């Protein structure tokens, strides 16, 4: 095609530098790898924060059920506080020693990328000036004034190009070689922080276990044994026998009972029955709910009624359990309580593990513009509601 539009308007043969082109390929590869690492690191940090919240709620639950008169209550509360502080310290150190270092590392790339593009434009200017000068030199009728001016422009274009070229020829290989040390330092920091975190967490868990063992010893006579009722046992007297499940439905789940009574004494007569305590006779059976199988997020057999006002490809709803601050333009900003309509990724290969694509229900109801409103968000910051 007209010799690639006269070699991109350099008017003829292009100045080639294979070594520099290899440096640019390395640069692009390094930028792609770094960007992915940054995104995955942010996902990891989001997961740490979510795990911190879950751990905190579990500790709060223990504090609520731990009655005031039970021994070890103060120790258990102190362990919960230290657990919370340990999670906070771990997250902050990951930010300081890994994420901020990652941001600094990637901060070099935009300027260099801009200079690579500028070098390309200056190379075209240089080739254009060179070809113009050569055409005047080979003309049948030479104009010395034009030749002199063309030579001056050629020298100027060559100087500008070579200054940029020399700088990049030095910087690009150096940047490429720096990736090894950066990756080593980053993953060593993460591994070291994680190792120390689990070591300290193990100590706290051991301390909590000691407190609970002590509690168990002092209340040993009040321990509970969970026994499953045999599946072939008859229903209790006075209870209506359950109707058989419809064809294709799961088999009935055995009742789970809490046995408060000691085993019958060996001297008890074979026909004697031990009366049940009120708590036993009134305990409900544990029922396991079964749900319809889902295909692509939708319940089989469900109708499309009620989905006409939902975005194309809608799969299910989730609700944000924690605030999430977007760190990129393609991410959703979430507040606790926000409802998000989950939709599939346009390109499934772009989906990262632990991330979903969706549009906030409030934005969809207001704008009905999927392209402007949709974005990705971390799944572990949400809970499925539909």
C-alpha positions as CSV (number, residue, x, y, z in Angstrom):
1,X,0.0,0.0,0.0
2,X,2.1,2.8,-1.5
3,X,5.0,1.4,0.5
4,X,3.2,1.8,3.8
5,X,2.4,5.4,3.0
6,X,6.0,6.2,2.2
7,X,7.1,4.6,5.4
8,X,4.7,6.6,7.7
9,X,5.5,9.8,5.9
10,X,9.2,9.6,6.4
11,X,8.9,9.5,2.6
12,X,11.0,6.4,2.0
13,X,13.1,3.8,3.7
14,X,12.7,3.8,7.5
15,X,15.6,4.1,9.9
16,X,15.6,0.7,11.7
17,X,17.1,-0.1,15.1
18,X,16.4,-3.7,15.9
19,X,18.1,-3.5,19.3
20,X,15.9,-0.6,20.3
21,X,12.8,-2.3,19.1
22,X,13.6,-5.3,21.3
23,X,14.0,-2.9,24.2
24,X,10.5,-1.5,23.5
25,X,9.1,-5.0,23.4
26,X,10.7,-5.8,26.8
27,X,9.3,-2.5,28.1
28,X,5.8,-3.3,27.1
29,X,6.0,-6.8,28.5
30,X,7.4,-5.4,31.8
31,X,4.6,-2.9,32.0
32,X,1.9,-5.6,31.4
33,X,3.4,-7.8,34.1
34,X,3.7,-5.0,36.6
35,X,0.1,-3.8,36.0
36,X,-1.2,-7.3,36.6
37,X,0.9,-7.7,39.7
38,X,-0.5,-4.4,41.0
39,X,-4.1,-5.5,40.4
40,X,-3.6,-8.9,42.0
41,X,-1.9,-7.3,45.0
42,X,-4.8,-5.0,45.5
43,X,-7.2,-8.0,45.3
44,X,-5.0,-9.7,47.9
45,X,-5.2,-6.6,50.2
46,X,-9.0,-6.4,49.7
47,X,-9.2,-10.1,50.8
48,X,-7.1,-9.4,53.9
49,X,-9.4,-6.5,54.8
50,X,-12.5,-8.7,54.3
51,X,-10.9,-11.5,56.3
52,X,-10.1,-9.0,59.1
53,X,-13.8,-8.0,59.2
54,X,-14.9,-11.6,59.3
55,X,-12.5,-12.4,62.1
56,X,-13.5,-9.4,64.0
57,X,-17.2,-10.4,63.8
58,X,-16.4,-13.9,65.0
59,X,-14.5,-12.5,68.0
60,X,-17.4,-10.2,68.8
61,X,-19.7,-13.2,68.7
62,X,-17.4,-15.1,71.2
63,X,-17.5,-12.0,73.5
64,X,-21.3,-11.9,73.4
65,X,-21.8,-15.6,74.3
66,X,-19.0,-15.7,76.9
67,X,-21.0,-15.1,80.1
68,X,-19.7,-12.7,82.7
69,X,-19.4,-15.3,85.5
70,X,-17.4,-17.7,83.3
71,X,-13.6,-17.8,84.1
72,X,-11.2,-16.4,81.5
73,X,-13.6,-13.8,80.2
74,X,-11.1,-10.9,80.5
75,X,-8.4,-13.0,78.9
76,X,-10.7,-13.9,76.0
77,X,-11.6,-10.2,75.5
78,X,-7.9,-9.2,75.5
79,X,-7.1,-11.9,72.9
80,X,-9.9,-10.5,70.7
81,X,-8.4,-7.0,71.0
82,X,-4.9,-8.3,70.1
83,X,-6.4,-10.3,67.2
84,X,-7.9,-7.1,65.8
85,X,-4.7,-5.1,66.2
86,X,-2.7,-7.9,64.5
87,X,-4.9,-7.8,61.4
88,X,-4.7,-4.0,61.2
89,X,-0.9,-4.1,61.5
90,X,-0.6,-6.8,58.8
91,X,-2.8,-4.9,56.4
92,X,-0.9,-1.6,57.0
93,X,2.5,-3.2,56.5
94,X,1.4,-4.8,53.3
95,X,0.3,-1.4,52.0
96,X,3.6,0.3,53.1
97,X,6.0,-2.4,52.1
98,X,4.4,-3.9,49.0
99,X,1.6,-1.8,47.5
100,X,3.3,1.7,47.8
101,X,6.5,0.2,46.5
102,X,4.6,-1.3,43.6
103,X,3.0,2.1,42.8
104,X,6.4,3.8,42.8
105,X,7.8,1.1,40.5
106,X,5.0,1.5,38.0
107,X,5.2,5.3,38.3
108,X,8.3,5.3,36.1
109,X,6.5,3.8,33.1
110,X,4.1,6.6,31.9
111,X,7.0,9.1,31.3
112,X,9.1,6.6,29.5
113,X,6.2,5.4,27.4
114,X,5.6,9.0,26.4
115,X,9.2,9.5,25.5
116,X,9.2,6.3,23.4
117,X,6.3,7.7,21.4
118,X,8.0,11.1,21.0
119,X,11.2,9.4,19.8
120,X,9.1,7.7,17.1
121,X,7.8,11.0,15.9
122,X,11.3,12.5,15.9
123,X,12.6,9.6,13.9
124,X,9.9,10.3,11.3
125,X,11.1,14.0,11.2
126,X,14.7,12.9,10.9
127,X,13.9,10.5,8.0
128,X,11.8,13.1,6.3
129,X,14.6,15.7,6.5
130,X,17.2,13.1,5.3
131,X,15.1,12.1,2.3
132,X,14.4,15.8,1.4
133,X,18.2,16.5,1.5
134,X,19.0,13.5,-0.6
135,X,16.4,14.4,-3.2
136,X,17.9,17.9,-3.5
137,X,21.4,16.4,-3.8
138,X,20.4,14.1,-6.6
139,X,18.3,16.6,-8.6
140,X,19.4,17.4,-12.1
141,X,19.3,21.1,-11.4
142,X,20.8,21.8,-8.0
143,X,19.8,24.8,-5.9
144,X,22.6,25.4,-3.5
145,X,20.6,27.6,-1.2
146,X,17.9,24.9,-0.8
147,X,20.5,22.3,-0.3
148,X,22.2,24.3,2.5
149,X,18.9,24.9,4.2
150,X,17.9,21.2,3.9
151,X,21.3,20.2,5.3
152,X,20.7,22.6,8.3
153,X,17.3,21.1,9.0
154,X,18.7,17.6,8.7
155,X,21.4,18.3,11.2
156,X,18.9,19.8,13.6
157,X,16.4,16.9,13.3
158,X,19.3,14.3,13.7
159,X,20.5,16.0,16.9
160,X,17.0,16.1,18.5
161,X,16.4,12.4,17.6
162,X,19.8,11.2,18.8
163,X,19.5,13.0,22.1
164,X,16.3,11.2,22.8
165,X,17.5,7.9,21.4
166,X,20.7,7.9,23.5
167,X,18.8,8.5,26.7
168,X,16.3,5.7,26.0
169,X,19.0,3.3,24.9
170,X,20.5,3.7,28.4
171,X,17.3,3.7,30.4
172,X,15.3,0.9,28.9
173,X,17.9,-1.9,29.4
174,X,18.4,-0.6,33.0
175,X,14.7,-0.6,33.7
176,X,14.3,-4.1,32.2
177,X,17.1,-5.5,34.4
178,X,15.7,-3.9,37.5
179,X,12.6,-6.1,37.4
180,X,14.4,-9.0,39.0
181,X,15.4,-7.2,42.1
182,X,11.9,-5.6,42.3
183,X,10.1,-8.9,42.1
184,X,12.4,-10.5,44.7
185,X,12.0,-7.6,47.2
186,X,8.2,-7.4,46.7
187,X,7.5,-11.1,47.2
188,X,10.1,-11.4,50.0
189,X,8.3,-8.6,51.8
190,X,4.9,-10.3,51.3
191,X,6.2,-13.7,52.4
192,X,8.0,-12.3,55.4
193,X,4.9,-10.3,56.6
194,X,2.6,-13.3,56.1
195,X,5.0,-15.6,57.9
196,X,5.2,-13.3,60.9
197,X,1.5,-12.6,60.9
198,X,0.6,-16.3,61.0
199,X,3.3,-16.9,63.7
200,X,1.7,-14.2,66.0
201,X,-1.8,-15.4,65.1
202,X,-0.8,-18.9,66.1
203,X,0.2,-17.6,69.6
204,X,-3.1,-15.9,70.0
205,X,-5.0,-18.9,69.0
206,X,-3.1,-21.1,71.4
207,X,-3.8,-18.6,74.2
208,X,-7.5,-18.7,73.4
209,X,-7.5,-22.5,73.3
210,X,-5.9,-22.5,76.8
211,X,-8.7,-20.3,78.1
212,X,-11.4,-22.5,76.5
213,X,-9.8,-25.7,77.9
214,X,-9.8,-24.1,81.4
215,X,-13.4,-23.2,80.9
216,X,-14.3,-26.7,79.8
217,X,-12.5,-28.3,82.9
218,X,-14.5,-26.1,85.3
219,X,-17.8,-26.9,83.6
220,X,-17.0,-30.5,82.7
221,X,-20.4,-31.8,83.9
222,X,-22.2,-29.5,81.5
223,X,-20.7,-30.8,78.3
224,X,-23.0,-31.6,75.4
225,X,-22.9,-34.6,73.1
226,X,-24.4,-34.3,69.6
227,X,-25.9,-37.5,68.3
228,X,-27.6,-38.2,65.0
229,X,-30.9,-40.1,65.1
230,X,-30.6,-43.4,63.1
231,X,-32.4,-43.0,59.7
232,X,-34.5,-46.1,60.3
233,X,-35.9,-45.1,63.7
234,X,-39.6,-44.5,64.0
235,X,-41.0,-41.0,64.5
236,X,-41.7,-40.0,68.1
237,X,-45.1,-40.7,69.5
238,X,-47.5,-37.8,69.0
239,X,-45.6,-36.5,65.9
240,X,-47.2,-36.8,62.5
241,X,-45.2,-39.0,60.2
242,X,-43.7,-36.9,57.4
243,X,-45.1,-37.5,54.0
244,X,-42.7,-39.1,51.5
245,X,-40.7,-36.7,49.4
246,X,-41.8,-36.2,45.8
247,X,-39.9,-38.1,43.1
248,X,-36.5,-36.6,42.4
249,X,-36.4,-34.6,45.7
250,X,-33.5,-35.2,48.2
251,X,-33.9,-37.9,50.8
252,X,-34.9,-36.7,54.3
253,X,-32.1,-35.5,56.5
254,X,-31.7,-37.3,59.8
255,X,-32.7,-35.3,62.9
256,X,-29.9,-33.9,64.9
257,X,-30.5,-34.1,68.7
258,X,-28.7,-32.6,71.6
259,X,-28.5,-35.3,74.3
260,X,-28.7,-33.7,77.7
261,X,-29.2,-37.0,79.6
262,X,-26.6,-39.5,80.9
263,X,-26.7,-43.0,79.5
264,X,-29.2,-45.3,81.3
265,X,-27.7,-47.1,84.3
266,X,-26.9,-50.7,83.7
267,X,-29.4,-51.7,86.4
268,X,-32.3,-50.3,84.6
269,X,-35.0,-52.7,83.5
270,X,-35.1,-53.5,79.7
271,X,-38.6,-52.3,79.3
272,X,-38.2,-49.1,81.4
273,X,-38.1,-45.8,79.5
274,X,-36.4,-42.7,80.7
275,X,-38.7,-39.6,80.6
276,X,-37.4,-36.9,78.4
277,X,-36.6,-33.5,79.7
278,X,-38.7,-30.6,78.4
279,X,-35.8,-29.3,76.5
280,X,-35.4,-32.6,74.7
281,X,-39.0,-33.1,73.8
282,X,-39.3,-29.5,72.4
283,X,-36.1,-29.5,70.4
284,X,-36.9,-29.0,66.7
285,X,-35.3,-31.2,64.2
286,X,-32.5,-29.6,62.2
287,X,-33.8,-29.1,58.7
288,X,-31.5,-28.8,55.7
289,X,-33.1,-26.6,53.1
290,X,-32.6,-27.6,49.5
291,X,-32.6,-25.2,46.7
292,X,-33.2,-25.5,43.0
293,X,-30.1,-26.1,40.9
294,X,-28.9,-23.0,39.1
295,X,-27.7,-22.6,35.6
296,X,-25.6,-19.5,34.8
297,X,-26.8,-17.8,38.0
298,X,-30.5,-18.3,37.3
299,X,-32.8,-20.8,39.0
300,X,-33.9,-23.5,36.6
301,X,-37.5,-23.2,35.7
302,X,-37.8,-19.6,36.8
303,X,-39.6,-17.3,34.5
304,X,-38.4,-14.1,33.1
305,X,-41.2,-12.2,34.8
306,X,-39.8,-9.4,36.9
307,X,-36.5,-9.3,34.9
308,X,-37.6,-7.1,32.1
309,X,-36.3,-4.0,33.9
310,X,-32.9,-5.7,34.7
311,X,-29.7,-5.2,32.6
312,X,-28.9,-7.7,29.8
313,X,-27.4,-10.9,31.1
314,X,-28.4,-10.2,34.7
315,X,-27.4,-13.2,36.8
316,X,-28.0,-12.3,40.5
317,X,-27.9,-9.6,43.1
318,X,-25.3,-8.9,45.8
319,X,-25.2,-6.4,48.6
320,X,-22.1,-4.7,49.8
321,X,-21.2,-5.6,53.3
322,X,-18.3,-3.1,53.6
323,X,-17.3,0.1,51.9
324,X,-15.0,-0.3,48.9
325,X,-12.9,2.5,47.5
326,X,-12.3,2.1,43.7
327,X,-8.6,2.2,42.8
328,X,-9.1,2.2,39.0
329,X,-11.5,3.7,36.5
330,X,-13.1,0.3,35.7
331,X,-14.0,-0.4,39.3
332,X,-17.2,0.3,41.2
333,X,-17.2,2.6,44.3
334,X,-19.3,0.8,46.9
335,X,-20.9,1.8,50.2
336,X,-22.1,-0.8,52.7
337,X,-25.7,-1.6,51.8
338,X,-25.4,-0.9,48.1
339,X,-27.1,-3.4,45.9
340,X,-25.3,-4.5,42.8
341,X,-26.8,-6.3,39.8
342,X,-24.2,-8.9,38.6
343,X,-23.7,-9.4,34.9
344,X,-21.2,-11.5,32.9
345,X,-17.9,-10.2,31.6
346,X,-18.0,-9.3,27.9
347,X,-14.8,-11.2,27.6
348,X,-14.6,-14.1,30.1
349,X,-10.8,-14.1,29.8
350,X,-10.6,-10.7,31.4
351,X,-12.3,-11.9,34.6
352,X,-9.8,-12.1,37.5
353,X,-10.4,-14.6,40.3
354,X,-12.4,-13.0,43.1
355,X,-13.8,-10.2,41.0
356,X,-17.3,-9.7,39.5
357,X,-18.8,-7.4,36.9
358,X,-21.9,-5.5,37.7
359,X,-23.9,-2.2,37.9
360,X,-25.2,-0.6,41.0
361,X,-29.0,-1.0,41.2
362,X,-29.5,2.7,41.9
363,X,-27.4,3.7,38.9
364,X,-29.2,1.3,36.6
365,X,-32.7,2.4,37.8
366,X,-31.7,6.1,37.2
367,X,-29.7,5.9,33.9
368,X,-30.4,2.5,32.3
369,X,-27.0,3.0,30.6
370,X,-24.9,-0.2,31.0
371,X,-21.7,1.1,29.3
372,X,-21.4,4.1,31.6
373,X,-22.5,2.5,34.9
374,X,-20.9,-1.0,34.9
375,X,-17.7,-1.9,36.6
376,X,-15.8,-4.6,38.5
377,X,-15.7,-5.1,42.2
378,X,-14.3,-7.6,44.7
379,X,-16.7,-10.4,45.4
380,X,-15.6,-10.8,49.1
381,X,-16.9,-7.4,49.9
382,X,-20.4,-8.5,49.1
383,X,-23.0,-11.0,50.0
384,X,-25.5,-12.6,47.6
385,X,-29.1,-11.7,48.2
386,X,-30.7,-13.2,45.0
